[in-house]
Amino acid sequence: MDRKKFILFRVGVIVFIITSVTVAVTRNSALLSIVSLLTGLFFWIFVQSKAKNRIDERVTTVQEKAAQMTYLIFTPTIGIGSIVLLLFARDEYYYLESLGMVLAYLTLFLIVLYAISYHFLDRKYGGSGD
Amino acid sequence: MEGAAIKNKLKVYRAMHDLTQEHLAEKIGVSRQTVIAIESDKYLPSLGLAFKIARYFKVNIEDIFSYEEDTDED
């Protein structure tokens, strides 16, 4: 990720957090607004403040590994969560079953996205050359 | 490449040329943090950056970076 893309990513995160807080306030969801603000603070402390430095290959490596680690934690977590919700949601907790369905589709989307990314990157870096 | 490590003498060459980490970072186009990370063996530079460093000090790449295999055998 070069400097321009990294700046776009940071702007995207900031816009999302602002939007999230705005939606939370309009929906009277104090929890979402607090979590959004804490997430923004967390991002500022661990990423934004360090991003003033030159974006060189080490920072690019850190970004790539952070994205990989995020995917490796996030996808199994929501996958397992979706299975648990779908298996154990009772009739009176129908919303949990709906949430489980959403998480299941999201997990499947992430798996497909990974497969497509892997295919294109493999070809980009000289795979399937035989 | 299990048991192998790539070591470097970047700190030695930087001292020989009386350079600060900031100055060297500026010359080779990276951040000071990257120079620190390379010197402390926490970050392995790319081949391109390794060649850039060697070219800056006017030495061969093997003079700065060395490949050491783990000689411990079972």
N, CA and C atoms of all chains as a GROMACS GRO file, in nm:
protein
  612
    1MET      N    1   0.086  -0.119   0.000
    1MET     CA    2   0.000   0.000   0.000
    1MET      C    3   0.089   0.123   0.000
    2ASP      N    4   0.081   0.207  -0.102
    2ASP     CA    5   0.165   0.326  -0.104
    2ASP      C    6   0.102   0.435  -0.018
    3ARG      N    7   0.172   0.550  -0.013
    3ARG     CA    8   0.130   0.656   0.077
    3ARG      C    9  -0.009   0.707   0.043
    4LYS      N   10  -0.038   0.721  -0.086
    4LYS     CA   11  -0.168   0.774  -0.129
    4LYS      C   12  -0.281   0.680  -0.084
    5LYS      N   13  -0.263   0.552  -0.106
    5LYS     CA   14  -0.366   0.455  -0.068
    5LYS      C   15  -0.381   0.451   0.084
    6PHE      N   16  -0.269   0.463   0.156
    6PHE     CA   17  -0.276   0.461   0.301
    6PHE      C   18  -0.351   0.582   0.353
    7ILE      N   19  -0.330   0.696   0.291
    7ILE     CA   20  -0.403   0.817   0.331
    7ILE      C   21  -0.553   0.798   0.305
    8LEU      N   22  -0.586   0.738   0.189
    8LEU     CA   23  -0.726   0.710   0.157
    8LEU      C   24  -0.789   0.616   0.259
    9PHE      N   25  -0.710   0.516   0.300
    9PHE     CA   26  -0.758   0.420   0.400
    9PHE      C   27  -0.788   0.491   0.531
   10ARG      N   28  -0.696   0.578   0.571
   10ARG     CA   29  -0.716   0.651   0.698
   10ARG      C   30  -0.838   0.741   0.689
   11VAL      N   31  -0.854   0.808   0.576
   11VAL     CA   32  -0.972   0.895   0.558
   11VAL      C   33  -1.099   0.811   0.563
   12GLY      N   34  -1.095   0.694   0.499
   12GLY     CA   35  -1.210   0.604   0.500
   12GLY      C   36  -1.248   0.562   0.641
   13VAL      N   37  -1.146   0.530   0.721
   13VAL     CA   38  -1.172   0.490   0.860
   13VAL      C   39  -1.233   0.606   0.938
   14ILE      N   40  -1.176   0.724   0.921
   14ILE     CA   41  -1.226   0.841   0.994
   14ILE      C   42  -1.369   0.873   0.954
   15VAL      N   43  -1.398   0.868   0.824
   15VAL     CA   44  -1.534   0.895   0.776
   15VAL      C   45  -1.632   0.792   0.832
   16PHE      N   46  -1.588   0.664   0.834
   16PHE     CA   47  -1.675   0.560   0.887
   16PHE      C   48  -1.705   0.582   1.034
   17ILE      N   49  -1.604   0.619   1.110
   17ILE     CA   50  -1.624   0.641   1.254
   17ILE      C   51  -1.717   0.759   1.278
   18ILE      N   52  -1.698   0.865   1.202
   18ILE     CA   53  -1.786   0.982   1.216
   18ILE      C   54  -1.930   0.944   1.180
   19THR      N   55  -1.945   0.869   1.072
   19THR     CA   56  -2.078   0.825   1.030
   19THR      C   57  -2.141   0.735   1.135
   20SER      N   58  -2.058   0.646   1.188
   20SER     CA   59  -2.106   0.553   1.290
   20SER      C   60  -2.154   0.627   1.414
   21VAL      N   61  -2.079   0.726   1.456
   21VAL     CA   62  -2.118   0.805   1.574
   21VAL      C   63  -2.247   0.881   1.545
   22THR      N   64  -2.257   0.937   1.426
   22THR     CA   65  -2.376   1.015   1.388
   22THR      C   66  -2.500   0.926   1.388
   23VAL      N   67  -2.486   0.808   1.327
   23VAL     CA   68  -2.599   0.714   1.323
   23VAL      C   69  -2.635   0.670   1.464
   24ALA      N   70  -2.532   0.645   1.545
   24ALA     CA   71  -2.556   0.601   1.683
   24ALA      C   72  -2.632   0.707   1.761
   25VAL      N   73  -2.596   0.831   1.742
   25VAL     CA   74  -2.662   0.941   1.815
   25VAL      C   75  -2.807   0.955   1.768
   26THR      N   76  -2.830   0.945   1.637
   26THR     CA   77  -2.967   0.959   1.585
   26THR      C   78  -3.054   0.842   1.626
   27ARG      N   79  -2.991   0.725   1.647
   27ARG     CA   80  -3.067   0.607   1.688
   27ARG      C   81  -3.068   0.591   1.841
   28ASN      N   82  -3.014   0.690   1.909
   28ASN     CA   83  -3.007   0.685   2.056
   28ASN      C   84  -2.935   0.561   2.107
   29SER      N   85  -2.829   0.523   2.035
   29SER     CA   86  -2.752   0.407   2.080
   29SER      C   87  -2.623   0.456   2.144
   30ALA      N   88  -2.628   0.470   2.275
   30ALA     CA   89  -2.511   0.522   2.347
   30ALA      C   90  -2.393   0.426   2.334
   31LEU      N   91  -2.422   0.297   2.338
   31LEU     CA   92  -2.315   0.196   2.332
   31LEU      C   93  -2.239   0.205   2.200
   32LEU      N   94  -2.312   0.215   2.089
   32LEU     CA   95  -2.246   0.223   1.958
   32LEU      C   96  -2.163   0.350   1.946
   33SER      N   97  -2.216   0.461   1.998
   33SER     CA   98  -2.141   0.586   1.987
   33SER      C   99  -2.015   0.580   2.073
   34ILE      N  100  -2.025   0.521   2.191
   34ILE     CA  101  -1.906   0.509   2.278
   34ILE      C  102  -1.803   0.416   2.214
   35VAL      N  103  -1.850   0.302   2.164
   35VAL     CA  104  -1.757   0.207   2.100
   35VAL      C  105  -1.693   0.270   1.978
   36SER      N  106  -1.770   0.346   1.900
   36SER     CA  107  -1.715   0.412   1.781
   36SER      C  108  -1.608   0.513   1.820
   37LEU      N  109  -1.636   0.592   1.922
   37LEU     CA  110  -1.538   0.692   1.967
   37LEU      C  111  -1.412   0.625   2.021
   38LEU      N  112  -1.430   0.518   2.098
   38LEU     CA  113  -1.313   0.446   2.152
   38LEU      C  114  -1.233   0.383   2.039
   39THR      N  115  -1.302   0.331   1.937
   39THR     CA  116  -1.232   0.273   1.823
   39THR      C  117  -1.151   0.380   1.751
   40GLY      N  118  -1.212   0.498   1.734
   40GLY     CA  119  -1.140   0.608   1.670
   40GLY      C  120  -1.018   0.649   1.749
   41LEU      N  121  -1.031   0.651   1.880
   41LEU     CA  122  -0.919   0.687   1.966
   41LEU      C  123  -0.809   0.582   1.956
   42PHE      N  124  -0.850   0.456   1.957
   42PHE     CA  125  -0.757   0.344   1.944
   42PHE      C  126  -0.681   0.355   1.812
   43PHE      N  127  -0.751   0.381   1.704
   43PHE     CA  128  -0.690   0.394   1.572
   43PHE      C  129  -0.593   0.511   1.570
   44TRP      N  130  -0.633   0.620   1.633
   44TRP     CA  131  -0.546   0.740   1.637
   44TRP      C  132  -0.416   0.710   1.709
   45ILE      N  133  -0.427   0.643   1.822
   45ILE     CA  134  -0.308   0.617   1.903
   45ILE      C  135  -0.214   0.519   1.834
   46PHE      N  136  -0.270   0.412   1.777
   46PHE     CA  137  -0.183   0.306   1.725
   46PHE      C  138  -0.147   0.319   1.578
   47VAL      N  139  -0.223   0.397   1.503
   47VAL     CA  140  -0.194   0.405   1.360
   47VAL      C  141  -0.171   0.549   1.314
   48GLN      N  142  -0.268   0.633   1.336
   48GLN     CA  143  -0.265   0.769   1.284
   48GLN      C  144  -0.141   0.846   1.330
   49SER      N  145  -0.108   0.838   1.460
   49SER     CA  146   0.002   0.916   1.515
   49SER      C  147   0.134   0.866   1.459
   50LYS      N  148   0.142   0.739   1.422
   50LYS     CA  149   0.266   0.686   1.369
   50LYS      C  150   0.278   0.712   1.218
   51ALA      N  151   0.167   0.748   1.155
   51ALA     CA  152   0.166   0.760   1.010
   51ALA      C  153   0.232   0.888   0.961
   52LYS      N  154   0.276   0.974   1.055
   52LYS     CA  155   0.346   1.096   1.009
   52LYS      C  156   0.482   1.059   0.953
   53ASN      N  157   0.534   0.943   0.995
   53ASN     CA  158   0.664   0.900   0.945
   53ASN      C  159   0.654   0.864   0.797
   54ARG      N  160   0.770   0.854   0.735
   54ARG     CA  161   0.776   0.820   0.594
   54ARG      C  162   0.716   0.681   0.573
   55ILE      N  163   0.637   0.667   0.468
   55ILE     CA  164   0.581   0.536   0.434
   55ILE      C  165   0.685   0.465   0.349
   56ASP      N  166   0.759   0.374   0.412
   56ASP     CA  167   0.861   0.301   0.337
   56ASP      C  168   0.826   0.153   0.337
   57GLU      N  169   0.919   0.069   0.292
   57GLU     CA  170   0.887  -0.072   0.274
   57GLU      C  171   0.856  -0.140   0.408
   58ARG      N  172   0.918  -0.093   0.515
   58ARG     CA  173   0.891  -0.155   0.646
   58ARG      C  174   0.747  -0.128   0.688
   59VAL      N  175   0.702  -0.005   0.668
   59VAL     CA  176   0.564   0.030   0.702
   59VAL      C  177   0.466  -0.049   0.615
   60THR      N  178   0.500  -0.064   0.487
   60THR     CA  179   0.417  -0.144   0.396
   60THR      C  180   0.408  -0.289   0.445
   61THR      N  181   0.521  -0.342   0.488
   61THR     CA  182   0.522  -0.479   0.542
   61THR      C  183   0.435  -0.488   0.666
   62VAL      N  184   0.445  -0.389   0.753
   62VAL     CA  185   0.363  -0.388   0.875
   62VAL      C  186   0.215  -0.383   0.839
   63GLN      N  187   0.180  -0.300   0.741
   63GLN     CA  188   0.040  -0.289   0.697
   63GLN      C  189  -0.011  -0.423   0.643
   64GLU      N  190   0.072  -0.487   0.562
   64GLU     CA  191   0.030  -0.616   0.503
   64GLU      C  192   0.010  -0.722   0.610
   65LYS      N  193   0.104  -0.727   0.704
   65LYS     CA  194   0.092  -0.828   0.810
   65LYS      C  195  -0.025  -0.796   0.903
   66ALA      N  196  -0.051  -0.668   0.928
   66ALA     CA  197  -0.165  -0.630   1.010
   66ALA      C  198  -0.296  -0.670   0.942
   67ALA      N  199  -0.304  -0.649   0.811
   67ALA     CA  200  -0.424  -0.688   0.737
   67ALA      C  201  -0.441  -0.840   0.740
   68GLN      N  202  -0.331  -0.911   0.726
   68GLN     CA  203  -0.337  -1.057   0.729
   68GLN      C  204  -0.383  -1.106   0.865
   69MET      N  205  -0.326  -1.049   0.971
   69MET     CA  206  -0.363  -1.089   1.106
   69MET      C  207  -0.509  -1.056   1.133
   70THR      N  208  -0.554  -0.942   1.085
   70THR     CA  209  -0.694  -0.903   1.103
   70THR      C  210  -0.786  -1.004   1.037
   71TYR      N  211  -0.752  -1.043   0.915
   71TYR     CA  212  -0.835  -1.140   0.844
   71TYR      C  213  -0.834  -1.275   0.918
   72LEU      N  214  -0.715  -1.317   0.962
   72LEU     CA  215  -0.703  -1.448   1.028
   72LEU      C  216  -0.778  -1.454   1.161
   73ILE      N  217  -0.794  -1.340   1.225
   73ILE     CA  218  -0.869  -1.337   1.351
   73ILE      C  219  -1.018  -1.317   1.323
   74PHE      N  220  -1.048  -1.224   1.234
   74PHE     CA  221  -1.186  -1.184   1.211
   74PHE      C  222  -1.271  -1.295   1.147
   75THR      N  223  -1.222  -1.353   1.040
   75THR     CA  224  -1.304  -1.449   0.966
   75THR      C  225  -1.339  -1.572   1.050
   76PRO      N  226  -1.243  -1.638   1.116
   76PRO     CA  227  -1.283  -1.751   1.199
   76PRO      C  228  -1.375  -1.711   1.314
   77THR      N  229  -1.352  -1.592   1.368
   77THR     CA  230  -1.435  -1.548   1.481
   77THR      C  231  -1.581  -1.535   1.440
   78ILE      N  232  -1.605  -1.466   1.328
   78ILE     CA  233  -1.746  -1.450   1.288
   78ILE      C  234  -1.801  -1.580   1.231
   79GLY      N  235  -1.714  -1.663   1.175
   79GLY     CA  236  -1.759  -1.793   1.127
   79GLY      C  237  -1.809  -1.880   1.241
   80ILE      N  238  -1.727  -1.890   1.344
   80ILE     CA  239  -1.766  -1.970   1.460
   80ILE      C  240  -1.888  -1.907   1.529
   81GLY      N  241  -1.888  -1.775   1.537
   81GLY     CA  242  -2.002  -1.705   1.597
   81GLY      C  243  -2.131  -1.731   1.522
   82SER      N  244  -2.123  -1.734   1.391
   82SER     CA  245  -2.244  -1.757   1.311
   82SER      C  246  -2.297  -1.898   1.333
   83ILE      N  247  -2.204  -1.995   1.339
   83ILE     CA  248  -2.246  -2.135   1.362
   83ILE      C  249  -2.312  -2.149   1.498
   84VAL      N  250  -2.250  -2.088   1.598
   84VAL     CA  251  -2.305  -2.096   1.734
   84VAL      C  252  -2.445  -2.034   1.738
   85LEU      N  253  -2.459  -1.917   1.678
   85LEU     CA  254  -2.589  -1.849   1.680
   85LEU      C  255  -2.694  -1.929   1.604
   86LEU      N  256  -2.657  -1.985   1.491
   86LEU     CA  257  -2.754  -2.060   1.410
   86LEU      C  258  -2.794  -2.190   1.479
   87LEU      N  259  -2.702  -2.251   1.550
   87LEU     CA  260  -2.732  -2.379   1.614
   87LEU      C  261  -2.810  -2.364   1.744
   88PHE      N  262  -2.779  -2.256   1.817
   88PHE     CA  263  -2.836  -2.247   1.951
   88PHE      C  264  -2.942  -2.138   1.969
   89ALA      N  265  -2.974  -2.066   1.861
   89ALA     CA  266  -3.076  -1.961   1.874
   89ALA      C  267  -3.213  -2.027   1.891
   90ARG      N  268  -3.286  -1.980   1.989
   90ARG     CA  269  -3.420  -2.033   2.013
   90ARG      C  270  -3.523  -1.945   1.944
   91ASP      N  271  -3.649  -1.994   1.941
   91ASP     CA  272  -3.757  -1.920   1.873
   91ASP      C  273  -3.776  -1.780   1.930
   92GLU      N  274  -3.763  -1.769   2.063
   92GLU     CA  275  -3.788  -1.637   2.121
   92GLU      C  276  -3.673  -1.540   2.093
   93TYR      N  277  -3.558  -1.595   2.054
   93TYR     CA  278  -3.443  -1.511   2.018
   93TYR      C  279  -3.421  -1.518   1.868
   94TYR      N  280  -3.526  -1.492   1.790
   94TYR     CA  281  -3.519  -1.501   1.644
   94TYR      C  282  -3.416  -1.406   1.586
   95TYR      N  283  -3.394  -1.293   1.657
   95TYR     CA  284  -3.299  -1.195   1.605
   95TYR      C  285  -3.157  -1.251   1.606
   96LEU      N  286  -3.132  -1.341   1.700
   96LEU     CA  287  -2.999  -1.404   1.704
   96LEU      C  288  -2.979  -1.495   1.584
   97GLU      N  289  -3.088  -1.560   1.542
   97GLU     CA  290  -3.078  -1.645   1.424
   97GLU      C  291  -3.053  -1.558   1.301
   98SER      N  292  -3.119  -1.444   1.294
   98SER     CA  293  -3.096  -1.351   1.183
   98SER      C  294  -2.952  -1.303   1.183
   99LEU      N  295  -2.903  -1.271   1.301
   99LEU     CA  296  -2.763  -1.226   1.313
   99LEU      C  297  -2.668  -1.337   1.269
  100GLY      N  298  -2.700  -1.460   1.308
  100GLY     CA  299  -2.618  -1.574   1.268
  100GLY      C  300  -2.615  -1.589   1.116
  101MET      N  301  -2.730  -1.568   1.051
  101MET     CA  302  -2.736  -1.577   0.905
  101MET      C  303  -2.649  -1.469   0.841
  102VAL      N  304  -2.660  -1.348   0.894
  102VAL     CA  305  -2.581  -1.237   0.839
  102VAL      C  306  -2.432  -1.268   0.854
  103LEU      N  307  -2.394  -1.315   0.972
  103LEU     CA  308  -2.252  -1.346   0.994
  103LEU      C  309  -2.205  -1.461   0.905
  104ALA      N  310  -2.294  -1.557   0.881
  104ALA     CA  311  -2.259  -1.669   0.795
  104ALA      C  312  -2.234  -1.622   0.653
  105TYR      N  313  -2.322  -1.537   0.600
  105TYR     CA  314  -2.302  -1.483   0.465
  105TYR      C  315  -2.176  -1.398   0.458
  106LEU      N  316  -2.151  -1.324   0.564
  106LEU     CA  317  -2.031  -1.240   0.568
  106LEU      C  318  -1.905  -1.326   0.566
  107THR      N  319  -1.908  -1.434   0.642
  107THR     CA  320  -1.793  -1.526   0.644
  107THR      C  321  -1.770  -1.586   0.507
  108LEU      N  322  -1.878  -1.628   0.443
  108LEU     CA  323  -1.865  -1.687   0.310
  108LEU      C  324  -1.811  -1.584   0.211
  109PHE      N  325  -1.858  -1.460   0.222
  109PHE     CA  326  -1.807  -1.353   0.134
  109PHE      C  327  -1.658  -1.333   0.155
  110LEU      N  328  -1.615  -1.333   0.280
  110LEU     CA  329  -1.472  -1.314   0.309
  110LEU      C  330  -1.389  -1.430   0.253
  111ILE      N  331  -1.442  -1.551   0.260
  111ILE     CA  332  -1.368  -1.666   0.207
  111ILE      C  333  -1.355  -1.655   0.056
  112VAL      N  334  -1.462  -1.616  -0.011
  112VAL     CA  335  -1.459  -1.598  -0.157
  112VAL      C  336  -1.364  -1.485  -0.194
  113LEU      N  337  -1.370  -1.378  -0.118
  113LEU     CA  338  -1.281  -1.263  -0.144
  113LEU      C  339  -1.135  -1.304  -0.130
  114TYR      N  340  -1.105  -1.384  -0.030
  114TYR     CA  341  -0.968  -1.432  -0.011
  114TYR      C  342  -0.925  -1.518  -0.128
  115ALA      N  343  -1.015  -1.608  -0.173
  115ALA     CA  344  -0.981  -1.698  -0.284
  115ALA      C  345  -0.953  -1.617  -0.411
  116ILE      N  346  -1.036  -1.517  -0.439
  116ILE     CA  347  -1.017  -1.435  -0.559
  116ILE      C  348  -0.887  -1.356  -0.548
  117SER      N  349  -0.862  -1.296  -0.430
  117SER     CA  350  -0.738  -1.220  -0.409
  117SER      C  351  -0.616  -1.309  -0.426
  118TYR      N  352  -0.624  -1.429  -0.369
  118TYR     CA  353  -0.512  -1.523  -0.379
  118TYR      C  354  -0.484  -1.556  -0.526
  119HIS      N  355  -0.591  -1.581  -0.601
  119HIS     CA  356  -0.576  -1.617  -0.743
  119HIS      C  357  -0.507  -1.505  -0.821
  120PHE      N  358  -0.554  -1.384  -0.803
  120PHE     CA  359  -0.496  -1.273  -0.879
  120PHE      C  360  -0.353  -1.243  -0.835
  121LEU      N  361  -0.328  -1.248  -0.706
  121LEU     CA  362  -0.193  -1.220  -0.658
  121LEU      C  363  -0.096  -1.332  -0.697
  122ASP      N  364  -0.146  -1.454  -0.700
  122ASP     CA  365  -0.062  -1.566  -0.743
  122ASP      C  366  -0.019  -1.547  -0.888
  123ARG      N  367  -0.112  -1.505  -0.971
  123ARG     CA  368  -0.079  -1.481  -1.112
  123ARG      C  369   0.012  -1.360  -1.126
  124LYS      N  370  -0.014  -1.258  -1.045
  124LYS     CA  371   0.068  -1.136  -1.052
  124LYS      C  372   0.213  -1.167  -1.016
  125TYR      N  373   0.233  -1.256  -0.920
  125TYR     CA  374   0.368  -1.286  -0.875
  125TYR      C  375   0.423  -1.413  -0.938
  126GLY      N  376   0.375  -1.442  -1.059
  126GLY     CA  377   0.440  -1.545  -1.139
  126GLY      C  378   0.393  -1.686  -1.118
  127GLY      N  379   0.281  -1.706  -1.054
  127GLY     CA  380   0.229  -1.840  -1.031
  127GLY      C  381   0.166  -1.894  -1.159
  128SER      N  382   0.139  -2.021  -1.160
  128SER     CA  383   0.075  -2.088  -1.274
  128SER      C  384   0.154  -2.066  -1.402
  129GLY      N  385   0.288  -2.066  -1.391
  129GLY     CA  386   0.370  -2.037  -1.508
  129GLY      C  387   0.405  -2.161  -1.588
  130ASP      N  388   0.368  -2.282  -1.537
  130ASP     CA  389   0.407  -2.405  -1.609
  130ASP      C  390   0.300  -2.456  -1.704
  131MET      N  391   1.425  -2.227   0.492
  131MET     CA  392   1.541  -2.158   0.548
  131MET      C  393   1.541  -2.163   0.700
  132GLU      N  394   1.498  -2.281   0.754
  132GLU     CA  395   1.490  -2.292   0.898
  132GLU      C  396   1.630  -2.283   0.957
  133GLY      N  397   1.638  -2.216   1.071
  133GLY     CA  398   1.765  -2.208   1.140
  133GLY      C  399   1.863  -2.114   1.075
  134ALA      N  400   1.826  -2.047   0.968
  134ALA     CA  401   1.917  -1.954   0.904
  134ALA      C  402   1.879  -1.812   0.943
  135ALA      N  403   1.979  -1.726   0.947
  135ALA     CA  404   1.951  -1.587   0.981
  135ALA      C  405   2.039  -1.498   0.895
  136ILE      N  406   1.985  -1.382   0.862
  136ILE     CA  407   2.064  -1.285   0.788
  136ILE      C  408   2.103  -1.176   0.884
  137LYS      N  409   2.233  -1.161   0.905
  137LYS     CA  410   2.285  -1.060   0.996
  137LYS      C  411   2.336  -0.942   0.914
  138ASN      N  412   2.352  -0.828   0.980
  138ASN     CA  413   2.406  -0.712   0.908
  138ASN      C  414   2.500  -0.633   0.997
  139LYS      N  415   2.585  -0.557   0.927
  139LYS     CA  416   2.682  -0.471   0.998
  139LYS      C  417   2.651  -0.324   0.967
  140LEU      N  418   2.524  -0.294   0.955
  140LEU     CA  419   2.485  -0.160   0.916
  140LEU      C  420   2.532  -0.056   1.018
  141LYS      N  421   2.520  -0.091   1.146
  141LYS     CA  422   2.560   0.003   1.252
  141LYS      C  423   2.710   0.032   1.242
  142VAL      N  424   2.787  -0.072   1.208
  142VAL     CA  425   2.932  -0.056   1.197
  142VAL      C  426   2.965   0.040   1.083
  143TYR      N  427   2.904   0.015   0.967
  143TYR     CA  428   2.932   0.100   0.852
  143TYR      C  429   2.881   0.242   0.873
  144ARG      N  430   2.770   0.256   0.942
  144ARG     CA  431   2.718   0.390   0.971
  144ARG      C  432   2.816   0.465   1.061
  145ALA      N  433   2.871   0.393   1.160
  145ALA     CA  434   2.969   0.454   1.250
  145ALA      C  435   3.098   0.490   1.176
  146MET      N  436   3.138   0.400   1.086
  146MET     CA  437   3.261   0.426   1.008
  146MET      C  438   3.248   0.554   0.926
  147HIS      N  439   3.127   0.582   0.879
  147HIS     CA  440   3.106   0.701   0.798
  147HIS      C  441   3.051   0.818   0.878
  148ASP      N  442   3.045   0.799   1.010
  148ASP     CA  443   3.004   0.907   1.100
  148ASP      C  444   2.868   0.965   1.061
  149LEU      N  445   2.770   0.874   1.045
  149LEU     CA  446   2.636   0.914   1.005
  149LEU      C  447   2.538   0.892   1.119
  150THR      N  448   2.442   0.980   1.130
  150THR     CA  449   2.332   0.954   1.223
  150THR      C  450   2.231   0.863   1.153
  151GLN      N  451   2.144   0.804   1.233
  151GLN     CA  452   2.042   0.716   1.174
  151GLN      C  453   1.950   0.798   1.084
  152GLU      N  454   1.921   0.920   1.126
  152GLU     CA  455   1.833   1.008   1.049
  152GLU      C  456   1.896   1.041   0.913
  153HIS      N  457   2.023   1.073   0.915
  153HIS     CA  458   2.095   1.108   0.793
  153HIS      C  459   2.098   0.990   0.696
  154LEU      N  460   2.131   0.873   0.749
  154LEU     CA  461   2.136   0.755   0.663
  154LEU      C  462   1.997   0.724   0.607
  155ALA      N  463   1.897   0.737   0.691
  155ALA     CA  464   1.760   0.710   0.646
  155ALA      C  465   1.722   0.802   0.531
  156GLU      N  466   1.759   0.926   0.544
  156GLU     CA  467   1.729   1.025   0.439
  156GLU      C  468   1.799   0.987   0.308
  157LYS      N  469   1.922   0.942   0.321
  157LYS     CA  470   2.002   0.911   0.201
  157LYS      C  471   1.949   0.788   0.127
  158ILE      N  472   1.899   0.689   0.203
  158ILE     CA  473   1.854   0.566   0.136
  158ILE      C  474   1.702   0.562   0.118
  159GLY      N  475   1.635   0.669   0.161
  159GLY     CA  476   1.493   0.681   0.131
  159GLY      C  477   1.399   0.602   0.220
  160VAL      N  478   1.438   0.585   0.345
  160VAL     CA  479   1.349   0.517   0.441
  160VAL      C  480   1.337   0.604   0.566
  161SER      N  481   1.256   0.556   0.660
  161SER     CA  482   1.241   0.630   0.785
  161SER      C  483   1.350   0.589   0.884
  162ARG      N  484   1.371   0.673   0.982
  162ARG     CA  485   1.472   0.643   1.086
  162ARG      C  486   1.435   0.513   1.159
  163GLN      N  487   1.304   0.492   1.178
  163GLN     CA  488   1.259   0.369   1.245
  163GLN      C  489   1.301   0.244   1.168
  164THR      N  490   1.302   0.256   1.036
  164THR     CA  491   1.343   0.141   0.955
  164THR      C  492   1.492   0.114   0.972
  165VAL      N  493   1.572   0.219   0.977
  165VAL     CA  494   1.716   0.201   1.000
  165VAL      C  495   1.739   0.135   1.136
  166ILE      N  496   1.667   0.182   1.235
  166ILE     CA  497   1.678   0.123   1.371
  166ILE      C  498   1.640  -0.025   1.366
  167ALA      N  499   1.530  -0.056   1.297
  167ALA     CA  500   1.481  -0.193   1.291
  167ALA      C  501   1.580  -0.284   1.218
  168ILE      N  502   1.644  -0.232   1.113
  168ILE     CA  503   1.743  -0.314   1.039
  168ILE      C  504   1.864  -0.339   1.129
  169GLU      N  505   1.911  -0.235   1.196
  169GLU     CA  506   2.031  -0.249   1.280
  169GLU      C  507   2.008  -0.345   1.396
  170SER      N  508   1.887  -0.350   1.446
  170SER     CA  509   1.859  -0.440   1.559
  170SER      C  510   1.805  -0.575   1.513
  171ASP      N  511   1.819  -0.602   1.383
  171ASP     CA  512   1.778  -0.732   1.325
  171ASP      C  513   1.628  -0.761   1.345
  172LYS      N  514   1.550  -0.656   1.358
  172LYS     CA  515   1.405  -0.678   1.373
  172LYS      C  516   1.335  -0.672   1.239
  173TYR      N  517   1.403  -0.618   1.138
  173TYR     CA  518   1.344  -0.608   1.006
  173TYR      C  519   1.448  -0.644   0.902
  174LEU      N  520   1.407  -0.733   0.810
  174LEU     CA  521   1.496  -0.774   0.702
  174LEU      C  522   1.464  -0.690   0.580
  175PRO      N  523   1.561  -0.608   0.534
  175PRO     CA  524   1.530  -0.521   0.419
  175PRO      C  525   1.512  -0.604   0.292
  176SER      N  526   1.440  -0.545   0.198
  176SER     CA  527   1.423  -0.610   0.068
  176SER      C  528   1.557  -0.610  -0.005
  177LEU      N  529   1.564  -0.690  -0.109
  177LEU     CA  530   1.687  -0.699  -0.188
  177LEU      C  531   1.724  -0.562  -0.245
  178GLY      N  532   1.623  -0.492  -0.292
  178GLY     CA  533   1.646  -0.360  -0.349
  178GLY      C  534   1.704  -0.263  -0.248
  179LEU      N  535   1.649  -0.263  -0.128
  179LEU     CA  536   1.698  -0.173  -0.024
  179LEU      C  537   1.838  -0.214   0.021
  180ALA      N  538   1.862  -0.344   0.029
  180ALA     CA  539   1.995  -0.393   0.068
  180ALA      C  540   2.100  -0.349  -0.034
  181PHE      N  541   2.068  -0.357  -0.162
  181PHE     CA  542   2.160  -0.312  -0.266
  181PHE      C  543   2.180  -0.160  -0.258
  182LYS      N  544   2.074  -0.089  -0.225
  182LYS     CA  545   2.083   0.057  -0.215
  182LYS      C  546   2.178   0.095  -0.102
  183ILE      N  547   2.166   0.023   0.010
  183ILE     CA  548   2.252   0.050   0.125
  183ILE      C  549   2.397   0.021   0.089
  184ALA      N  550   2.421  -0.095   0.026
  184ALA     CA  551   2.557  -0.132  -0.011
  184ALA      C  552   2.616  -0.030  -0.109
  185ARG      N  553   2.534   0.013  -0.204
  185ARG     CA  554   2.581   0.110  -0.303
  185ARG      C  555   2.614   0.243  -0.236
  186TYR      N  556   2.537   0.282  -0.136
  186TYR     CA  557   2.563   0.408  -0.069
  186TYR      C  558   2.698   0.405   0.001
  187PHE      N  559   2.728   0.290   0.065
  187PHE     CA  560   2.856   0.278   0.135
  187PHE      C  561   2.969   0.236   0.044
  188LYS      N  562   2.936   0.215  -0.085
  188LYS     CA  563   3.036   0.177  -0.186
  188LYS      C  564   3.106   0.045  -0.151
  189VAL      N  565   3.028  -0.050  -0.106
  189VAL     CA  566   3.082  -0.183  -0.076
  189VAL      C  567   2.992  -0.286  -0.141
  190ASN      N  568   3.036  -0.412  -0.135
  190ASN     CA  569   2.952  -0.520  -0.184
  190ASN      C  570   2.843  -0.551  -0.081
  191ILE      N  571   2.734  -0.604  -0.131
  191ILE     CA  572   2.622  -0.633  -0.041
  191ILE      C  573   2.662  -0.734   0.066
  192GLU      N  574   2.752  -0.827   0.029
  192GLU     CA  575   2.795  -0.928   0.126
  192GLU      C  576   2.883  -0.870   0.237
  193ASP      N  577   2.935  -0.752   0.214
  193ASP     CA  578   3.016  -0.688   0.318
  193ASP      C  579   2.927  -0.638   0.433
  194ILE      N  580   2.804  -0.608   0.402
  194ILE     CA  581   2.712  -0.555   0.504
  194ILE      C  582   2.618  -0.665   0.554
  195PHE      N  583   2.567  -0.745   0.462
  195PHE     CA  584   2.470  -0.848   0.498
  195PHE      C  585   2.532  -0.986   0.482
  196SER      N  586   2.515  -1.069   0.583
  196SER     CA  587   2.571  -1.204   0.578
  196SER      C  588   2.462  -1.305   0.613
  197TYR      N  589   2.473  -1.418   0.546
  197TYR     CA  590   2.376  -1.527   0.563
  197TYR      C  591   2.441  -1.633   0.652
  198GLU      N  592   2.382  -1.656   0.767
  198GLU     CA  593   2.440  -1.751   0.860
  198GLU      C  594   2.345  -1.866   0.883
  199GLU      N  595   2.391  -1.985   0.845
  199GLU     CA  596   2.307  -2.103   0.867
  199GLU      C  597   2.326  -2.151   1.010
  200ASP      N  598   2.220  -2.210   1.065
  200ASP     CA  599   2.225  -2.266   1.198
  200ASP      C  600   2.305  -2.393   1.189
  201THR      N  601   2.419  -2.398   1.257
  201THR     CA  602   2.506  -2.516   1.247
  201THR      C  603   2.474  -2.621   1.350
  202ASP      N  604   2.374  -2.597   1.438
  202ASP     CA  605   2.338  -2.698   1.539
  202ASP      C  606   2.275  -2.818   1.470
  203GLU      N  607   2.324  -2.933   1.497
  203GLU     CA  608   2.268  -3.054   1.437
  203GLU      C  609   2.227  -3.148   1.547
  204ASP      N  610   2.124  -3.224   1.521
  204ASP     CA  611   2.073  -3.321   1.620
  204ASP      C  612   2.167  -3.442   1.632
   0.00000   0.00000   0.00000
